[in-house]
């Protein structure tokens, strides 16, 4: 939005009944210039219909884990039970936080609700998340607790070999701490949950936000089961194949059985399902269609951020009201973009980069 357009929006917010002549006089520009700006703002969706009704801001809220990632990358083939030469780096991480940053990099407004400790890691997380474009105003600082940390080691191909997660602080993010955020959550277009959060908080959110559109990232097999009692309230679910099988209790022999697996989730009430298949792409399903989609994979520098990028891309597509198949291809391209960087979040992650991958894949 240009400076002049913002001035017009500010004037309309102060007086929704202001005329174009009054706007012209107030801003010291011609009425025709005002009309041109009004037309542009309407085309952008900032102004809705007649009477200068300002469109409500679309935004999402991500709730879950935020932690400092400590990544060990070897400079040669990894050797078990031995010291390996390599590089150790730290960066802001956590499933919900990473999804929120990727959403922000795609141009969407995203608030993050996550607990941090009153320590150096907590302060670094808030600062780095804010710098990345996340709205950090709702982050919860919990005194006396250590900020979550996630230690991972990848091999020389960028594939994770071992990880240790210290996320005890999430057990202290209970319903009482989120009461003041409820008005914000009720206005959100999408609420993103990761299953790191406590089951009491999951129950509270689903019970008190019956009209919300929930997007759930299942995180891991061990944590995915938390969402099982609430599938009827989940709009969009994104597990990998192992997590989907664990949740449903179904084992499939080949991908031709994926529609049957998806049908189980739809019977529980899930509206949209995206099952990550790793190198074999992504399977999507709703009540009208289902399909496995693929595209050529980029060379892997670090696979850690692929799932978070994929989830963020799907949320972006929901906020943009894109069709489900188009969303699936966009999400695959986002995951491809993520794995080309040694960092968990690719500094070049953007709409431009993703659209370039889509063009190259002719999707």
BALOBA-1460 file (C-alpha; in Angstrom, 3 decimals):
// residues 363
<rec num="1" residu="x" x="0.000" y="0.000" z="0.000"/>
<rec num="2" residu="x" x="1.333" y="3.466" z="-0.940"/>
<rec num="3" residu="x" x="1.659" y="6.355" z="1.509"/>
<rec num="4" residu="x" x="-1.221" y="8.186" z="-0.179"/>
<rec num="5" residu="x" x="-3.449" y="5.118" z="-0.057"/>
<rec num="6" residu="x" x="-2.737" y="4.763" z="3.657"/>
<rec num="7" residu="x" x="-3.716" y="8.420" z="4.161"/>
<rec num="8" residu="x" x="-7.030" y="7.730" z="2.412"/>
<rec num="9" residu="x" x="-7.663" y="4.635" z="4.552"/>
<rec num="10" residu="x" x="-6.886" y="6.605" z="7.729"/>
<rec num="11" residu="x" x="-9.335" y="9.321" z="6.696"/>
<rec num="12" residu="x" x="-12.066" y="6.775" z="5.913"/>
<rec num="13" residu="x" x="-11.514" y="5.038" z="9.255"/>
<rec num="14" residu="x" x="-12.039" y="8.380" z="10.997"/>
<rec num="15" residu="x" x="-15.145" y="9.168" z="8.931"/>
<rec num="16" residu="x" x="-16.640" y="6.227" z="6.966"/>
<rec num="17" residu="x" x="-19.149" y="8.618" z="5.326"/>
<rec num="18" residu="x" x="-16.541" y="11.025" z="3.977"/>
<rec num="19" residu="x" x="-17.060" y="11.981" z="0.317"/>
<rec num="20" residu="x" x="-14.461" y="11.992" z="-2.412"/>
<rec num="21" residu="x" x="-14.626" y="15.815" z="-2.523"/>
<rec num="22" residu="x" x="-13.938" y="15.963" z="1.217"/>
<rec num="23" residu="x" x="-11.055" y="13.512" z="0.826"/>
<rec num="24" residu="x" x="-9.613" y="15.654" z="-1.956"/>
<rec num="25" residu="x" x="-9.817" y="18.813" z="0.166"/>
<rec num="26" residu="x" x="-8.386" y="17.085" z="3.248"/>
<rec num="27" residu="x" x="-5.412" y="15.584" z="1.364"/>
<rec num="28" residu="x" x="-4.955" y="18.575" z="-0.965"/>
<rec num="29" residu="x" x="-5.255" y="16.494" z="-4.126"/>
<rec num="30" residu="x" x="-7.770" y="16.413" z="-6.992"/>
<rec num="31" residu="x" x="-11.051" y="14.526" z="-6.752"/>
<rec num="32" residu="x" x="-10.045" y="12.476" z="-9.813"/>
<rec num="33" residu="x" x="-6.862" y="11.401" z="-7.998"/>
<rec num="34" residu="x" x="-8.977" y="10.323" z="-5.018"/>
<rec num="35" residu="x" x="-11.246" y="8.334" z="-7.334"/>
<rec num="36" residu="x" x="-8.226" y="6.607" z="-8.855"/>
<rec num="37" residu="x" x="-6.885" y="5.652" z="-5.396"/>
<rec num="38" residu="x" x="-10.335" y="4.389" z="-4.339"/>
<rec num="39" residu="x" x="-10.478" y="2.210" z="-7.462"/>
<rec num="40" residu="x" x="-7.025" y="0.764" z="-6.730"/>
<rec num="41" residu="x" x="-7.894" y="0.084" z="-3.081"/>
<rec num="42" residu="x" x="-11.099" y="-1.666" z="-4.146"/>
<rec num="43" residu="x" x="-9.179" y="-3.809" z="-6.617"/>
<rec num="44" residu="x" x="-6.728" y="-4.769" z="-3.866"/>
<rec num="45" residu="x" x="-9.609" y="-5.826" z="-1.632"/>
<rec num="46" residu="x" x="-8.819" y="-3.192" z="1.012"/>
<rec num="47" residu="x" x="-12.144" y="-1.448" z="0.425"/>
<rec num="48" residu="x" x="-15.281" y="-3.557" z="0.069"/>
<rec num="49" residu="x" x="-18.354" y="-2.447" z="-1.845"/>
<rec num="50" residu="x" x="-20.079" y="0.913" z="-1.638"/>
<rec num="51" residu="x" x="-19.830" y="3.265" z="1.286"/>
<rec num="52" residu="x" x="-16.096" y="2.692" z="1.752"/>
<rec num="53" residu="x" x="-16.412" y="-0.340" z="4.000"/>
<rec num="54" residu="x" x="-12.865" y="-1.275" z="5.006"/>
<rec num="55" residu="x" x="-12.232" y="-4.999" z="4.551"/>
<rec num="56" residu="x" x="-11.292" y="-6.737" z="7.814"/>
<rec num="57" residu="x" x="-7.629" y="-7.663" z="7.956"/>
<rec num="58" residu="x" x="-7.028" y="-11.325" z="7.225"/>
<rec num="59" residu="x" x="-4.660" y="-12.982" z="9.658"/>
<rec num="60" residu="x" x="-3.873" y="-16.293" z="11.269"/>
<rec num="61" residu="x" x="-2.589" y="-17.315" z="14.683"/>
<rec num="62" residu="x" x="-0.051" y="-20.098" z="15.256"/>
<rec num="63" residu="x" x="-0.099" y="-21.794" z="18.662"/>
<rec num="64" residu="x" x="2.550" y="-24.248" z="19.801"/>
<rec num="65" residu="x" x="6.273" y="-24.700" z="20.128"/>
<rec num="66" residu="x" x="9.011" y="-22.094" z="19.856"/>
<rec num="67" residu="x" x="12.545" y="-23.126" z="20.637"/>
<rec num="68" residu="x" x="16.181" y="-22.528" z="19.863"/>
<rec num="69" residu="x" x="17.425" y="-24.989" z="17.257"/>
<rec num="70" residu="x" x="20.954" y="-26.285" z="17.702"/>
<rec num="71" residu="x" x="22.055" y="-27.983" z="14.479"/>
<rec num="72" residu="x" x="25.144" y="-30.139" z="13.970"/>
<rec num="73" residu="x" x="26.215" y="-30.551" z="10.337"/>
<rec num="74" residu="x" x="29.199" y="-32.839" z="9.539"/>
<rec num="75" residu="x" x="31.711" y="-31.943" z="6.864"/>
<rec num="76" residu="x" x="32.141" y="-35.594" z="5.842"/>
<rec num="77" residu="x" x="30.369" y="-38.936" z="6.217"/>
<rec num="78" residu="x" x="29.059" y="-39.249" z="9.758"/>
<rec num="79" residu="x" x="30.621" y="-41.811" z="12.078"/>
<rec num="80" residu="x" x="28.518" y="-43.214" z="14.931"/>
<rec num="81" residu="x" x="29.873" y="-43.272" z="18.494"/>
<rec num="82" residu="x" x="32.643" y="-40.865" z="17.553"/>
<rec num="83" residu="x" x="33.405" y="-37.161" z="17.387"/>
<rec num="84" residu="x" x="32.662" y="-35.795" z="13.914"/>
<rec num="85" residu="x" x="34.164" y="-32.625" z="12.445"/>
<rec num="86" residu="x" x="31.519" y="-30.197" z="11.303"/>
<rec num="87" residu="x" x="29.636" y="-26.981" z="12.003"/>
<rec num="88" residu="x" x="27.315" y="-26.251" z="14.950"/>
<rec num="89" residu="x" x="24.801" y="-23.423" z="14.511"/>
<rec num="90" residu="x" x="21.847" y="-21.996" z="16.432"/>
<rec num="91" residu="x" x="18.656" y="-20.431" z="15.124"/>
<rec num="92" residu="x" x="15.068" y="-19.753" z="16.165"/>
<rec num="93" residu="x" x="12.888" y="-22.829" z="15.676"/>
<rec num="94" residu="x" x="9.854" y="-24.772" z="16.852"/>
<rec num="95" residu="x" x="7.053" y="-26.127" z="14.688"/>
<rec num="96" residu="x" x="4.474" y="-23.377" z="15.311"/>
<rec num="97" residu="x" x="7.140" y="-20.661" z="15.246"/>
<rec num="98" residu="x" x="8.651" y="-21.952" z="11.998"/>
<rec num="99" residu="x" x="5.241" y="-22.194" z="10.363"/>
<rec num="100" residu="x" x="4.491" y="-18.633" z="11.517"/>
<rec num="101" residu="x" x="7.741" y="-17.292" z="10.053"/>
<rec num="102" residu="x" x="7.175" y="-19.015" z="6.728"/>
<rec num="103" residu="x" x="3.612" y="-17.661" z="6.638"/>
<rec num="104" residu="x" x="4.963" y="-14.165" z="7.269"/>
<rec num="105" residu="x" x="7.538" y="-14.615" z="4.497"/>
<rec num="106" residu="x" x="4.639" y="-15.382" z="2.148"/>
<rec num="107" residu="x" x="3.126" y="-11.998" z="2.965"/>
<rec num="108" residu="x" x="0.434" y="-12.984" z="5.477"/>
<rec num="109" residu="x" x="-0.160" y="-11.551" z="8.922"/>
<rec num="110" residu="x" x="0.563" y="-14.197" z="11.568"/>
<rec num="111" residu="x" x="0.514" y="-13.914" z="15.351"/>
<rec num="112" residu="x" x="2.493" y="-16.414" z="17.405"/>
<rec num="113" residu="x" x="1.299" y="-17.718" z="20.760"/>
<rec num="114" residu="x" x="4.096" y="-19.757" z="22.297"/>
<rec num="115" residu="x" x="5.798" y="-19.929" z="25.710"/>
<rec num="116" residu="x" x="9.368" y="-18.819" z="26.286"/>
<rec num="117" residu="x" x="11.421" y="-18.592" z="29.435"/>
<rec num="118" residu="x" x="12.787" y="-15.419" z="30.975"/>
<rec num="119" residu="x" x="16.263" y="-16.276" z="29.718"/>
<rec num="120" residu="x" x="18.673" y="-15.441" z="26.888"/>
<rec num="121" residu="x" x="17.172" y="-18.025" z="24.529"/>
<rec num="122" residu="x" x="13.703" y="-16.594" z="25.154"/>
<rec num="123" residu="x" x="14.799" y="-13.056" z="24.410"/>
<rec num="124" residu="x" x="16.641" y="-14.212" z="21.276"/>
<rec num="125" residu="x" x="13.556" y="-16.090" z="20.090"/>
<rec num="126" residu="x" x="11.320" y="-13.054" z="20.445"/>
<rec num="127" residu="x" x="13.836" y="-10.758" z="18.758"/>
<rec num="128" residu="x" x="14.561" y="-13.101" z="15.849"/>
<rec num="129" residu="x" x="10.879" y="-13.934" z="15.341"/>
<rec num="130" residu="x" x="9.908" y="-10.260" z="15.310"/>
<rec num="131" residu="x" x="12.712" y="-9.481" z="12.838"/>
<rec num="132" residu="x" x="11.388" y="-12.261" z="10.570"/>
<rec num="133" residu="x" x="7.967" y="-10.601" z="10.355"/>
<rec num="134" residu="x" x="6.005" y="-12.567" z="12.969"/>
<rec num="135" residu="x" x="3.713" y="-10.597" z="15.278"/>
<rec num="136" residu="x" x="5.265" y="-11.512" z="18.637"/>
<rec num="137" residu="x" x="2.919" y="-9.437" z="20.793"/>
<rec num="138" residu="x" x="1.137" y="-12.576" z="22.063"/>
<rec num="139" residu="x" x="4.206" y="-14.640" z="23.030"/>
<rec num="140" residu="x" x="4.015" y="-15.771" z="26.662"/>
<rec num="141" residu="x" x="7.059" y="-15.283" z="28.899"/>
<rec num="142" residu="x" x="6.941" y="-17.754" z="31.803"/>
<rec num="143" residu="x" x="9.171" y="-16.940" z="34.757"/>
<rec num="144" residu="x" x="11.302" y="-19.693" z="36.217"/>
<rec num="145" residu="x" x="11.179" y="-21.883" z="33.105"/>
<rec num="146" residu="x" x="13.838" y="-22.576" z="30.488"/>
<rec num="147" residu="x" x="13.063" y="-21.809" z="26.858"/>
<rec num="148" residu="x" x="12.634" y="-24.911" z="24.731"/>
<rec num="149" residu="x" x="15.642" y="-26.150" z="22.778"/>
<rec num="150" residu="x" x="15.955" y="-28.686" z="19.969"/>
<rec num="151" residu="x" x="19.263" y="-30.394" z="19.220"/>
<rec num="152" residu="x" x="19.556" y="-32.206" z="15.887"/>
<rec num="153" residu="x" x="22.352" y="-33.842" z="13.923"/>
<rec num="154" residu="x" x="22.133" y="-34.364" z="10.175"/>
<rec num="155" residu="x" x="24.321" y="-36.493" z="7.932"/>
<rec num="156" residu="x" x="26.377" y="-35.310" z="4.984"/>
<rec num="157" residu="x" x="23.257" y="-35.628" z="2.785"/>
<rec num="158" residu="x" x="21.287" y="-33.279" z="5.012"/>
<rec num="159" residu="x" x="19.046" y="-36.013" z="6.450"/>
<rec num="160" residu="x" x="18.396" y="-35.944" z="10.197"/>
<rec num="161" residu="x" x="20.027" y="-38.794" z="12.115"/>
<rec num="162" residu="x" x="19.292" y="-37.860" z="15.728"/>
<rec num="163" residu="x" x="17.416" y="-35.192" z="17.646"/>
<rec num="164" residu="x" x="16.711" y="-34.337" z="21.272"/>
<rec num="165" residu="x" x="13.902" y="-31.954" z="22.196"/>
<rec num="166" residu="x" x="13.689" y="-30.185" z="25.565"/>
<rec num="167" residu="x" x="10.158" y="-28.762" z="25.481"/>
<rec num="168" residu="x" x="9.061" y="-28.997" z="29.111"/>
<rec num="169" residu="x" x="7.943" y="-25.363" z="29.136"/>
<rec num="170" residu="x" x="4.993" y="-26.276" z="26.902"/>
<rec num="171" residu="x" x="3.453" y="-28.151" z="29.841"/>
<rec num="172" residu="x" x="3.072" y="-24.750" z="31.522"/>
<rec num="173" residu="x" x="1.089" y="-23.172" z="28.668"/>
<rec num="174" residu="x" x="-2.343" y="-23.927" z="30.129"/>
<rec num="175" residu="x" x="-5.808" y="-22.472" z="29.337"/>
<rec num="176" residu="x" x="-5.651" y="-19.754" z="31.998"/>
<rec num="177" residu="x" x="-2.751" y="-18.110" z="30.166"/>
<rec num="178" residu="x" x="-4.697" y="-17.762" z="26.913"/>
<rec num="179" residu="x" x="-7.911" y="-16.160" z="28.137"/>
<rec num="180" residu="x" x="-6.840" y="-12.676" z="27.097"/>
<rec num="181" residu="x" x="-6.068" y="-13.938" z="23.572"/>
<rec num="182" residu="x" x="-9.571" y="-15.296" z="22.976"/>
<rec num="183" residu="x" x="-10.952" y="-12.137" z="21.255"/>
<rec num="184" residu="x" x="-8.033" y="-12.274" z="18.821"/>
<rec num="185" residu="x" x="-8.508" y="-16.001" z="18.198"/>
<rec num="186" residu="x" x="-12.207" y="-15.507" z="17.462"/>
<rec num="187" residu="x" x="-11.319" y="-13.050" z="14.684"/>
<rec num="188" residu="x" x="-8.592" y="-15.177" z="13.079"/>
<rec num="189" residu="x" x="-9.253" y="-16.646" z="9.629"/>
<rec num="190" residu="x" x="-7.169" y="-19.715" z="10.516"/>
<rec num="191" residu="x" x="-5.729" y="-21.044" z="13.778"/>
<rec num="192" residu="x" x="-2.639" y="-23.187" z="13.339"/>
<rec num="193" residu="x" x="-1.962" y="-25.769" z="16.041"/>
<rec num="194" residu="x" x="0.961" y="-28.096" z="16.512"/>
<rec num="195" residu="x" x="0.527" y="-31.113" z="18.769"/>
<rec num="196" residu="x" x="3.359" y="-30.059" z="21.050"/>
<rec num="197" residu="x" x="0.826" y="-28.228" z="23.199"/>
<rec num="198" residu="x" x="-0.797" y="-29.726" z="26.283"/>
<rec num="199" residu="x" x="-4.008" y="-31.739" z="25.856"/>
<rec num="200" residu="x" x="-5.827" y="-29.461" z="28.320"/>
<rec num="201" residu="x" x="-5.088" y="-26.510" z="26.062"/>
<rec num="202" residu="x" x="-6.223" y="-28.398" z="22.973"/>
<rec num="203" residu="x" x="-9.523" y="-29.197" z="24.671"/>
<rec num="204" residu="x" x="-9.952" y="-25.579" z="25.788"/>
<rec num="205" residu="x" x="-9.355" y="-24.189" z="22.297"/>
<rec num="206" residu="x" x="-11.674" y="-26.617" z="20.517"/>
<rec num="207" residu="x" x="-14.433" y="-26.186" z="23.120"/>
<rec num="208" residu="x" x="-14.311" y="-22.396" z="23.196"/>
<rec num="209" residu="x" x="-13.758" y="-21.691" z="19.495"/>
<rec num="210" residu="x" x="-16.474" y="-23.768" z="17.806"/>
<rec num="211" residu="x" x="-16.543" y="-21.591" z="14.665"/>
<rec num="212" residu="x" x="-12.774" y="-21.425" z="14.164"/>
<rec num="213" residu="x" x="-11.038" y="-22.958" z="11.169"/>
<rec num="214" residu="x" x="-8.275" y="-25.088" z="12.667"/>
<rec num="215" residu="x" x="-5.204" y="-26.236" z="10.756"/>
<rec num="216" residu="x" x="-3.325" y="-28.966" z="12.642"/>
<rec num="217" residu="x" x="0.242" y="-30.133" z="12.084"/>
<rec num="218" residu="x" x="0.578" y="-33.492" z="13.836"/>
<rec num="219" residu="x" x="4.375" y="-33.098" z="14.460"/>
<rec num="220" residu="x" x="5.219" y="-36.746" z="15.291"/>
<rec num="221" residu="x" x="3.723" y="-40.200" z="15.811"/>
<rec num="222" residu="x" x="4.039" y="-39.878" z="19.587"/>
<rec num="223" residu="x" x="2.268" y="-36.510" z="19.734"/>
<rec num="224" residu="x" x="-0.270" y="-36.980" z="16.941"/>
<rec num="225" residu="x" x="-2.585" y="-39.025" z="19.174"/>
<rec num="226" residu="x" x="-3.460" y="-35.876" z="21.158"/>
<rec num="227" residu="x" x="-5.614" y="-34.670" z="18.286"/>
<rec num="228" residu="x" x="-7.604" y="-37.891" z="17.930"/>
<rec num="229" residu="x" x="-10.561" y="-36.835" z="20.180"/>
<rec num="230" residu="x" x="-10.942" y="-33.559" z="18.248"/>
<rec num="231" residu="x" x="-10.795" y="-34.619" z="14.598"/>
<rec num="232" residu="x" x="-14.421" y="-33.565" z="14.077"/>
<rec num="233" residu="x" x="-13.356" y="-29.973" z="14.818"/>
<rec num="234" residu="x" x="-10.310" y="-29.940" z="12.529"/>
<rec num="235" residu="x" x="-10.742" y="-28.208" z="9.196"/>
<rec num="236" residu="x" x="-7.359" y="-29.201" z="7.759"/>
<rec num="237" residu="x" x="-5.005" y="-31.927" z="8.997"/>
<rec num="238" residu="x" x="-1.411" y="-32.420" z="7.816"/>
<rec num="239" residu="x" x="0.244" y="-35.662" z="8.976"/>
<rec num="240" residu="x" x="2.900" y="-37.728" z="7.271"/>
<rec num="241" residu="x" x="1.984" y="-41.267" z="6.242"/>
<rec num="242" residu="x" x="3.234" y="-42.905" z="9.446"/>
<rec num="243" residu="x" x="1.293" y="-40.411" z="11.583"/>
<rec num="244" residu="x" x="-1.857" y="-40.886" z="9.493"/>
<rec num="245" residu="x" x="-1.628" y="-44.650" z="9.897"/>
<rec num="246" residu="x" x="-1.051" y="-44.355" z="13.641"/>
<rec num="247" residu="x" x="-4.054" y="-42.043" z="14.074"/>
<rec num="248" residu="x" x="-6.414" y="-44.188" z="12.007"/>
<rec num="249" residu="x" x="-5.142" y="-47.588" z="13.110"/>
<rec num="250" residu="x" x="-4.973" y="-48.518" z="9.414"/>
<rec num="251" residu="x" x="-1.925" y="-49.856" z="7.596"/>
<rec num="252" residu="x" x="-1.732" y="-49.488" z="3.828"/>
<rec num="253" residu="x" x="0.287" y="-51.676" z="1.460"/>
<rec num="254" residu="x" x="0.608" y="-49.151" z="-1.365"/>
<rec num="255" residu="x" x="-0.457" y="-45.654" z="-2.323"/>
<rec num="256" residu="x" x="-3.533" y="-46.889" z="-4.163"/>
<rec num="257" residu="x" x="-5.090" y="-47.350" z="-0.710"/>
<rec num="258" residu="x" x="-4.602" y="-43.719" z="0.283"/>
<rec num="259" residu="x" x="-8.201" y="-42.724" z="-0.656"/>
<rec num="260" residu="x" x="-9.487" y="-45.403" z="1.731"/>
<rec num="261" residu="x" x="-7.232" y="-44.043" z="4.472"/>
<rec num="262" residu="x" x="-8.439" y="-40.513" z="3.736"/>
<rec num="263" residu="x" x="-12.062" y="-41.599" z="3.909"/>
<rec num="264" residu="x" x="-11.535" y="-42.687" z="7.514"/>
<rec num="265" residu="x" x="-10.424" y="-39.155" z="8.418"/>
<rec num="266" residu="x" x="-13.350" y="-37.586" z="6.578"/>
<rec num="267" residu="x" x="-15.717" y="-39.870" z="8.474"/>
<rec num="268" residu="x" x="-14.278" y="-38.455" z="11.700"/>
<rec num="269" residu="x" x="-15.064" y="-34.930" z="10.470"/>
<rec num="270" residu="x" x="-11.786" y="-33.677" z="8.951"/>
<rec num="271" residu="x" x="-12.630" y="-31.429" z="5.986"/>
<rec num="272" residu="x" x="-9.262" y="-31.387" z="4.219"/>
<rec num="273" residu="x" x="-6.413" y="-33.864" z="4.528"/>
<rec num="274" residu="x" x="-2.848" y="-33.524" z="3.252"/>
<rec num="275" residu="x" x="-0.592" y="-36.536" z="3.816"/>
<rec num="276" residu="x" x="3.111" y="-35.910" z="3.301"/>
<rec num="277" residu="x" x="4.801" y="-38.757" z="1.402"/>
<rec num="278" residu="x" x="8.384" y="-37.503" z="1.523"/>
<rec num="279" residu="x" x="10.142" y="-38.016" z="-1.800"/>
<rec num="280" residu="x" x="6.893" y="-39.378" z="-3.245"/>
<rec num="281" residu="x" x="5.116" y="-36.051" z="-2.940"/>
<rec num="282" residu="x" x="1.842" y="-35.183" z="-1.268"/>
<rec num="283" residu="x" x="-1.600" y="-36.770" z="-1.147"/>
<rec num="284" residu="x" x="-4.597" y="-34.471" z="-0.729"/>
<rec num="285" residu="x" x="-8.245" y="-35.224" z="-0.132"/>
<rec num="286" residu="x" x="-11.532" y="-33.558" z="0.651"/>
<rec num="287" residu="x" x="-15.098" y="-34.764" z="0.228"/>
<rec num="288" residu="x" x="-14.995" y="-34.113" z="-3.534"/>
<rec num="289" residu="x" x="-11.595" y="-35.246" z="-4.771"/>
<rec num="290" residu="x" x="-8.326" y="-36.898" z="-3.817"/>
<rec num="291" residu="x" x="-5.002" y="-37.225" z="-5.607"/>
<rec num="292" residu="x" x="-1.305" y="-37.875" z="-5.126"/>
<rec num="293" residu="x" x="0.821" y="-35.075" z="-6.594"/>
<rec num="294" residu="x" x="4.563" y="-34.988" z="-7.185"/>
<rec num="295" residu="x" x="7.267" y="-32.771" z="-8.634"/>
<rec num="296" residu="x" x="11.015" y="-33.209" z="-9.202"/>
<rec num="297" residu="x" x="12.846" y="-32.838" z="-5.891"/>
<rec num="298" residu="x" x="15.623" y="-30.313" z="-5.403"/>
<rec num="299" residu="x" x="19.012" y="-31.338" z="-3.992"/>
<rec num="300" residu="x" x="18.705" y="-31.642" z="-0.211"/>
<rec num="301" residu="x" x="20.876" y="-29.393" z="1.928"/>
<rec num="302" residu="x" x="18.753" y="-29.778" z="5.072"/>
<rec num="303" residu="x" x="15.409" y="-31.578" z="5.224"/>
<rec num="304" residu="x" x="14.478" y="-30.305" z="8.710"/>
<rec num="305" residu="x" x="12.369" y="-27.388" z="7.499"/>
<rec num="306" residu="x" x="10.422" y="-29.062" z="4.711"/>
<rec num="307" residu="x" x="7.356" y="-30.010" z="6.759"/>
<rec num="308" residu="x" x="7.017" y="-26.587" z="8.364"/>
<rec num="309" residu="x" x="7.329" y="-24.884" z="4.971"/>
<rec num="310" residu="x" x="4.700" y="-27.209" z="3.514"/>
<rec num="311" residu="x" x="2.272" y="-26.441" z="6.341"/>
<rec num="312" residu="x" x="2.854" y="-22.703" z="6.029"/>
<rec num="313" residu="x" x="2.177" y="-22.856" z="2.306"/>
<rec num="314" residu="x" x="-1.106" y="-24.678" z="2.893"/>
<rec num="315" residu="x" x="-2.198" y="-22.037" z="5.412"/>
<rec num="316" residu="x" x="-1.271" y="-19.311" z="2.920"/>
<rec num="317" residu="x" x="-3.427" y="-21.031" z="0.305"/>
<rec num="318" residu="x" x="-6.342" y="-21.231" z="2.742"/>
<rec num="319" residu="x" x="-6.060" y="-17.521" z="3.487"/>
<rec num="320" residu="x" x="-6.032" y="-16.919" z="-0.281"/>
<rec num="321" residu="x" x="-8.990" y="-19.312" z="-0.884"/>
<rec num="322" residu="x" x="-7.061" y="-21.338" z="-3.467"/>
<rec num="323" residu="x" x="-8.420" y="-24.681" z="-4.769"/>
<rec num="324" residu="x" x="-7.142" y="-27.797" z="-3.007"/>
<rec num="325" residu="x" x="-5.096" y="-29.219" z="-5.914"/>
<rec num="326" residu="x" x="-3.441" y="-25.878" z="-6.612"/>
<rec num="327" residu="x" x="-2.689" y="-25.653" z="-2.883"/>
<rec num="328" residu="x" x="-1.049" y="-29.083" z="-2.915"/>
<rec num="329" residu="x" x="1.330" y="-28.195" z="-5.740"/>
<rec num="330" residu="x" x="2.148" y="-24.858" z="-4.126"/>
<rec num="331" residu="x" x="2.919" y="-26.630" z="-0.832"/>
<rec num="332" residu="x" x="5.215" y="-29.136" z="-2.564"/>
<rec num="333" residu="x" x="7.091" y="-26.287" z="-4.206"/>
<rec num="334" residu="x" x="7.423" y="-24.601" z="-0.808"/>
<rec num="335" residu="x" x="8.907" y="-27.764" z="0.688"/>
<rec num="336" residu="x" x="11.311" y="-27.961" z="-2.273"/>
<rec num="337" residu="x" x="12.336" y="-24.386" z="-1.631"/>
<rec num="338" residu="x" x="12.978" y="-25.132" z="2.045"/>
<rec num="339" residu="x" x="15.324" y="-28.083" z="1.522"/>
<rec num="340" residu="x" x="17.740" y="-26.144" z="-0.698"/>
<rec num="341" residu="x" x="19.054" y="-24.199" z="2.314"/>
<rec num="342" residu="x" x="21.270" y="-25.475" z="5.107"/>
<rec num="343" residu="x" x="19.096" y="-23.425" z="7.474"/>
<rec num="344" residu="x" x="15.791" y="-24.750" z="8.816"/>
<rec num="345" residu="x" x="14.074" y="-21.739" z="7.262"/>
<rec num="346" residu="x" x="15.425" y="-20.765" z="3.885"/>
<rec num="347" residu="x" x="16.288" y="-17.017" z="3.884"/>
<rec num="348" residu="x" x="15.064" y="-16.965" z="0.264"/>
<rec num="349" residu="x" x="11.670" y="-18.504" z="1.106"/>
<rec num="350" residu="x" x="9.134" y="-16.286" z="-0.672"/>
<rec num="351" residu="x" x="6.263" y="-16.263" z="-3.141"/>
<rec num="352" residu="x" x="8.728" y="-15.434" z="-5.906"/>
<rec num="353" residu="x" x="10.992" y="-18.401" z="-5.124"/>
<rec num="354" residu="x" x="8.082" y="-20.830" z="-4.837"/>
<rec num="355" residu="x" x="6.440" y="-19.643" z="-8.047"/>
<rec num="356" residu="x" x="9.769" y="-20.061" z="-9.836"/>
<rec num="357" residu="x" x="9.931" y="-23.707" z="-8.687"/>
<rec num="358" residu="x" x="6.366" y="-24.209" z="-9.895"/>
<rec num="359" residu="x" x="7.248" y="-22.783" z="-13.285"/>
<rec num="360" residu="x" x="10.315" y="-24.994" z="-13.567"/>
<rec num="361" residu="x" x="8.212" y="-28.049" z="-12.684"/>
<rec num="362" residu="x" x="5.481" y="-26.852" z="-15.077"/>
<rec num="363" residu="x" x="2.818" y="-27.272" z="-12.387"/>
